[in-house]
Amino acid sequence: MDEFLMAEGDLHVVIGVSGGADSICLLFLMKDLLPTENIRVVHINHMIRGAEADGDSEFVKEICGREGVFFREIRKDIPALSREMGYTEEEAGRRIRYVCFEKEALDWEEECGFGKGTVRIAVAHHVED
């Protein structure tokens, strides 16, 4: 966070939240550091696990609603996109997630007149990712 200035000044952050423990923890950590209006949560539903994935979306949406944090769900048919792109579902999902996070950041910058590149993107990854 220090390297990428994730906790300085009037920071605005798009947080990728899957619904897993790591990303939920990240959401609450960022919420402790920043005002809720400076946070946007983006949840990508990869449309791989059916009702289970829909449940993850609802779980994240409910937490964001309870905490007063902006929430956006983006649904992407990763199995179909992986075939089109010639990637594994895992690689296609990773690439699509980052495209979606970057688009949300750019849209937020444009919408609010922030300087280009000022909205940060935060994801919860560990050494195995």
Secondary structure, DSSP 4 states (H G I P E B T S, - for coil): -TTTTTTSSS-EEEEE--SSHHHHHHHHHHHHHS-GGGEEEEEEE-SSSTHHHHHHHHHHHHHHHHHT-EEEEEE--HHHHHHHHTS-HHHHHHHHHHHHHHHHHHHHHHHHTPPTT-EEEE----TT-
